[in-house]
Amino acid sequence: VYLSMSDESILVVDIGSSSVKAGHSGEDIPSYVFPATIAKGTNQSSESVEAFPSELAQLVTSQYVNNHSSHPIYRGIVQDWDEMENLWKHVADTVGLSQKNTDGTDNWNTAESTSVFMVESNKASVQDRSKWAEILFETYHAPSICFGNSSVLSLFASGRTSGLAVECGAGSTSTVPIFEGLPLHHAVICMDHGGQDISYNLKKLFNDRNIAIDMFSAKTVKERLSFAQGFTSKDLPHTTDTTTSFSLPDGQDVTVDSRIFSACAESLFVKDENGNGGLVNQVYESIALCDESVRRDLAGAIILSGGTSMLAGTGDRLHRDLIRKIQTEQMNVSCLVVPTTQYREKGYSTQRKFAPWIGGSLMGSFDTYHKSLKITRQEWEENPDMVLATKSV
């Protein structure tokens, strides 16, 4: 299929539980990446204090977060629209949509000529779209908007329109079967478990060893050193060494047993006593819920995306355990997980943490977007319910 390119630049924005990714269509990666937190009562992004499971709030820097910063999105769902509007104001200021008049008031001339493509999570509702349309059309005077499903866009970023998108984010993990560009909603599974939970697990393991560490430091160490159990690499000595010595973000030098860096991530792959985790079963169940006629297409293109998928060995572990699961259940398919150590795709593998945004950047570059997908202000004013429910990626 030939898709012609458009010269018009679109602002593409992906607001997740942990970070905001923003930039213009046609760019390879987002120009702006910053925490999805807002200093309360302001439109300024706060320092990167990662959100954490609500049931653990009293144990993890709760006083600082509750008194000083807010996370408008929790596990893929907007919790506070007032704070979300403040966060969007920060996005607009950062990317240059707003400028200051001589009297100090905001000038939205740039915003009035900039179309917006919003990447939305699998948990987003039509009501969420309606609220975004109200903000973007009425407050920021955007000429047009569009909404794109993050999983569809992730798959598109990998150069595919059919496959199983596995999004491993900060607050949740989603498995979404997609066939010829359309998500099979009946087989979508979302698990409230992600990178934030792994960070908390690592923090607790450090604390159990009498090493004081906060959530931000745990997140930083996790991104540097955590890996999937069973994975080894000569390029990553801590995957084979018994102990690992390194410096914490605060400058403290520590030595710990290396197994904690895989133990903290195990909850992503195997269900715990509370029923959390279990990525292998989640992937298998999403495939099994689909008609047999499409299972081979889905299992043959299991595409990992999201920041948590960057943990070393995630693809290898999923591929290994999924093969065993498929053999045990006697499902007649062959699986391919992207990426693994043995199978990598240049470009996509290294940038998959930005995959939904990259997919949006690509989609916003095509004429198809401008001709049939975007929602104009006039369309929204004439029939908001219809266009918000039917026009999207």
N, C-alpha and C positions, 0 to 999 in steps of 0.2 A: 504494500500500500504506500503510495507516494503522499507525503504530507508537505505542503508548501509552508515556508517560513514567513513570519510577520516581522515588520520593522518596529512595531509599537512595543515599548517596554512596559512590563507589568511588575508591580511590587508583589513579590511572593513572600508570605509570612507563615511560619510554622511555630505555634506557641505550644510547647509541651509542658509536662509537669515539672521539669527541671530547667529547661533552657528555651530561649527564643532564637530562632534562626530567621534572618531576613535578608533580602537582596532582590535584585531585579532579574526578570526572565532573560534567559540566554547566558547567564553566568554559570560557571562550572560548580562553584560552591557558594554558600551564602557569604555575603560581605560582612554581616554583623551576626555575632553569636554572643549572647549574654544571659545571665541567670533569669529565670522566669519568676523572680521575686521582686517585690516592691516595698520600699520603705513606707510604712504606714502613714497615711495622710499626705503623701507626696506623689509625684509622678516620676520619681527617681528609682532606678533599679538598685536594690540593696546588694550587699556583698553576698557571695555565693554560699549561702547556708542552705544545704540541700533539704528538701522536704523529707518527711519520714512518716512511717505508718502511724495513724492517729492513736492506735492502742498503745503505742510506745512513747507518746508525746511527753509524758511526765518524766521520762527517763533520759531524754535527749535534748539538751539545750532549749527546753520548752520556754523558759522565761525570756530568753533572748528573742526567739522567733515570735512568740505571742505578743511581746511588747514592742518590738521594733520592726519586724518585717512580716510580709504576708505572701502566701503562695496562692494566687487566684485559682489555679488549676490543681486539683488533687486527683491522682489516678485517672487522668484523662477527662475529667469533668470540671467545668467551671463552677466554683463554689461561691464566689463573691464577684458579682458583676460590677460593683462600684470600684473594687480594686483592679478588676480586669480593665476597666476604662482608664484607670491611672496607668496601668502597665502599657496599654495601647498608646497613650499620650507619650510615654517614654519611647516606644517604638517609633512613633511619628517624628519625634524630635531627633532621634538617633539617625534615621535614614534621610532626614531633610525634608519631610513633608510639611513641617511647620516652620515659619520664620517669624521674627519679631518686627512689629511696626515700631515706628519711632516713639510711640506712646507706651510701648511695652506690651501691647495686646498681641494676640496670635494672628498671623496672616496665613490663610489656608489656600492661597492661590496655587501653590504647587500641588496640594492634595486634590484640588478640584480638577486637575488634569492627569491624575495618576490612578489607574485602575488597580484594584487589589485582588489578589488570589490568595484565599485563606485555606491552608491545609488543616483539615479537621480530623479528630480522632474517631475511632470506630464507635465510641460511646456518645458522640455528638448527636443531638436531636434536631428536629425541625425548629423547635423553640429556640435552640441555641443559634441557629442560622438567622432566625427572625431578629434576635437581639443584636447579632453582629450587623445585619442589614440596617437596623435602626441607627447603630453607632456610626457606621461607615458612610451611610447616605445622608443622615440628618445632621450629624455633628461635623464630619470631615468632608462632606460633599463629594465623595468619590463618584466619578462618572459611571463606573460599572464595577461589579464584584463577581467573584466566582468561588465556589467551595469544592475542594477536592479531597476525597477519601485518602488518608495517609497510606493505607496498604496498597491501594490501586496505584498510587503514585510511586511507591517504593518499587513495585514490580515493573512499572513503566521505566523507572530509572535504570533497571537492570537490562532493558531492551526486550522485555517480554510483555505479553498481554494475557497469558494464561500461566497459572502456577499457584503455589501456596505461599502467601506472604507471611513471614513470621517476624513480627515487630517486637523487639525486646527494648522497652523504654525504661524510664526511671521509675514510673509508678505502676505500670501494667505491662502485660505481655499478651499480644493478640495473635491468633492464627486465623487467616482469612483466605479461603479458597476463592480464586478469581479465574473465570473462564471467558476468554475473548473480551477482556476489559470489564466484565461485570462481576461484582462480588456476589458469591452465593450466600446470602444472608442467613439462611437456615443453619449453615454449618460454621458460622463465625463463633469463635470461643475467645473470651477475654478473661484473663487471670489477673487478679489484683496482687501482683507480685512482680518486682522489677529491680532495677539497680539500687533504688533507695533501700530496699530490704537487704540486699547484699551488703551495702555499706553499713547498715545497722548490725548485721551479723558479724562483720569484721571488727567493728567498734567493740562489740561485746567480747569477742575473742581476745582483743588487746586488753580490755579491762580485766578479764579473767586472769591475765598474766601480769596484773598490777602495772599496766602501762596506760596512763591517762591519755585519751584521744577523743576529740570531738567529731561530729558528723562530717564536717568539711574535710578534716584531715583524713578520716576514714575513706571518704569518697576519692580523695586524691591518691591515697595509697592503693585503693582498689583498682583504679584505672591503670596504675603503673605495674602492679604485681599480681593481681588475682588471675586465676586460670581455672579451667574446668578439670575436675578430678580425672586422672588417667592420662592427661595430656603431658607430653614432655617435648622439649626443644633444646637443642644445643645452643641456640641463640638466647635462651632464657634460662640461665643457670639455676634460678630459684625453683624451676619445675623439676629439677633432679637433685639439688643439694638438700641436705638434711636441715640446715639452718640458713637464714638469710640476714645479713646486716645491711642497714640502710639508715638514712636520716628522715625523720618525720618533717612535715612542713614547718613546724616550729623550731627546727634545728636540732632536736633531740636525737641522738644516735641510739639505735636499738638493735638488738639481735633476737630473732624469734624463730620458732620452728616453722619451716616452710609450708607445712601442711595446712596452716590456717588460711593460706591464700587460695587454696582449693576448697577447703571446708566451708568457707563463707559463701561460696557460689553454689554449693550442692543443692540448696533449697530451690534453685531455679529448675533443676532437672528432676528432682525426686520429691514427691509430696511429703510434707512433714506431718506431725501429729494433729495439726490444725487444718489439714487439707490444702495448705498453700503449696505452690510449686508444682512440678510435674510437667515440664515442657514436652517430653517425649510422648506421654499419653495425650497431651493436648493436641499435638500435631497429628498423631494417629487418629484421634477421634474426629478432627475436622475433615480428614480425608475420608474416613469411614462413613460420615454423614452424607457424603455426596454420592450421586449415581455412579454405578460401576463404569459407565461409558466415559467419564471424565477423570477417574481416579489416576490413570496412568499419566495424564497431562499434569495433574497436580503434584503427584509424588515425584515426577521427573524434573520438577523445578521448584524446590523448596528454598525460598530466598530469604536470607536473614537480613535484618536491618535494625537500626536503632543503636544508641550508645552502648547498651548492655551487651549487644551482640559482639562488641569489640573485645570482650574478655577473651584472652588467649585460649584456643582450643574449643570454643563454643560449638563451632560447626562440626569439628571432628567428633566431639562427644555426642551431639545430636544424631549425626549420621550413623555412628556405631550402635547406639542404643535403639535407633529407629529400625535399623535392619533386623536386629534381634526381635523387636516387637512385631514387625511385619511377618517374619518367619514363624513366630509363635502363634500369631492369629491367622496364619495361612492366607493373607491377602495377596492376590496375584498382581503385584506391582513391583517395579524397581525404583529405588529412591535416589535422588541426587540432591545433596545439600550444598548451597552456595553461600559463602565460601568455606572450603576446608583446606587443610595443608596440601592435599593432592589436587584440589580443583579450585582455582582462583580465576577471577575475571578481571583483567587489567582495568583500572579506573573504578569499577564498582566496588570491588572488595575493600579497598583502602578508604573509601569515602562513604561507606554504607551507613554510618551514623547520621549522615545528612540525607539519606535516600529519599524520604518523602519530599523534602524541600527541592532536591535535584529533579525529581519527577515533575514537581510543579513548575520549576524553571523551564524544563523541556516543553511541557504542555502549553505554557503561556507563550511559547515562541512560535507555535503553529497557527496558521490561519483558521483552523478548525475551532480553536478556542474563541477567537474574535467573532466568528460567524454563527456559532451555535451553542456555546457553553456559557459565555458571560451573561450576567444579569444587569441590564441597564436600570437607571433610576426610574425611567418611565414605566418599564415593565413591572418593576416592584410596586410602584404607586398604583398601577391599574389592577394588578392581580397578584398580591404578595404571596398568598398561600400556594398558588399554583406554581409560580416560577421558583420559589424556594424549595418546593418538594420535587420538582422535575428537572431543573437545570443544574447539573453538577457533574463532576468527574468521578 
